[in-house]
Amino acid sequence: MLIWAAPEVRGDIDAAGFPSGIDPVKFGGSRVLACAAVLLAAFFSLLCCSPSAASPRQLEAWTGEHRPVFSLPDLDGKVHALDAARGRVVLVHFFATWCEPCREELTSLSALVKARGGEKVSVLAVNVAEVPARVRRFLETSPVDYPVLLDADRAVTKAWGVSGLPTTFVLDPTLAARLFVEGDVDWTRDDIQAALTRLRAVSD
């Protein structure tokens, strides 16, 4: 899965898959190029945000290098530092609002936060390179129970090696990445709940 696209894709997308306000014929210079642009938009849509497979995705053990700590602002400009979550199991979730599975998974993560109650589990959702107004509009209609941070220049996304959306890393209380998943999952599943409980035990 790929997420990199032209900067204008970060704005609103119309029903044909074009950034709002762009005439596809003028954009391509001809009907042939306009059709090619439509196909390219559809291609990126499939690559960036493919739906879940028939069998549920599983959390996989992370065997890569240590993921760097970061600090990012939320929509109100408040900066959230990953290091401040030390001592908790942390889900660092990379998403975009134009990705349908991403939107569904944000709701699942809210259900996880509610289900865990006061337990030491935190979610940091990192929005990848979207304009703040678009993210704000989405959250007004679909609020969540955890911080949504803005990675405007994709610096954190690139530093964490994310190549598709959604992608989630699960960190233990020392902030070491232990699990990850590319694609959406149901975070209320019993097996996932058990995996989070095991990671939490590192700090007990």
C-alpha positions, -999 to +999 in steps of 0.1 A: +000+000+000+012+035-008+001+068+006+023+093-012+004+115-037+004+150-051+000+178-024-034+188-037-048+154-027-046+166+009-077+188+002-113+177-004-119+151-030-150+152-053-172+123-064-150+116-094-119+114-073-104+148-081-094+175-056-122+200-053-121+229-077-100+211-103-115+207-138-103+172-149-102+182-186-082+213-179-061+194-154-052+167-180-051+189-211-072+164-230-099+139-225-074+111-227-053+126-200-084+134-180-095+097-181-060+087-171-061+110-141-094+094-130-079+060-133-048+071-114-070+085-086-089+052-084-056+034-084-043+054-054-076+049-036-072+011-039-035+012-028-039+036+000-069+022+017-079-013+007-107-028+028-101-056+052-095-091+039-121-119+045-100-132+074-094-107+102-060-090+102-037-100+131-013-080+152+023-089+142+054-089+162+076-058+154+111-069+147+124-036+131+144-008+146+133+013+175+107+039+165+118+075+174+098+096+199+080+126+185+060+157+195+031+169+173+004+195+177-033+188+178-060+210+161-058+235+189-021+238+187-014+219+219+018+198+215+016+162+226+049+144+233+050+106+229+075+105+258+048+118+281+030+085+277+058+065+291+045+039+316+015+031+295+007+008+265+005+033+236-012+028+202+003+051+176-022+051+148-015+066+114-046+076+094-063+099+069-100+110+068-103+102+031-096+065+038-128+046+045-113+018+066-094+045+086-126+062+095-142+030+107-111+021+127-111+054+145-145+044+159-131+010+170-102+028+188-127+049+207-145+018+217-112+004+229-105+035+250-139+032+266-136-005+272-102-002+290-115+025+313-088+038+336-063+012+326-029+022+313-037+022+276-034+054+254-041+061+218-023+088+197-039+092+163-015+108+138-033+124+108-011+123+077-007+155+057-043+167+056-053+203+059-065+210+095-099+223+083-107+189+067-097+170+099-117+194+121-148+190+099-145+152+102-141+152+140-171+175+144-193+148+130-172+118+143-156+128+176-130+105+192-119+099+228-081+104+222-057+130+208-056+135+171-022+149+160-012+166+128+018+154+109+016+181+083+049+175+066+048+137+070+081+139+089+069+115+117+051+092+092+083+088+072+105+084+103+083+056+114+085+039+080+048+040+073+040+031+037+002+025+039-029+037+058-041+028+083-010+015+101-008+011+139+022+005+162+016-009+197+043+003+222+050-013+256+053+010+287+090+016+279+078+030+245+094+002+226+074-010+195+063-046+201+034-051+177+021-035+145-006-039+119-010-025+084-047-021+077-077-018+099-086-042+127-113-044+153-096-032+185-123-047+207-115-083+197-107-107+225-073-117+211-063-080+207-075-072+242-054-101+255-023-089+237-026-054+251-030-068+286+002-088+282+021-057+271+007-037+301+022-063+324+057-051+315+052-021+338+035-041+366 
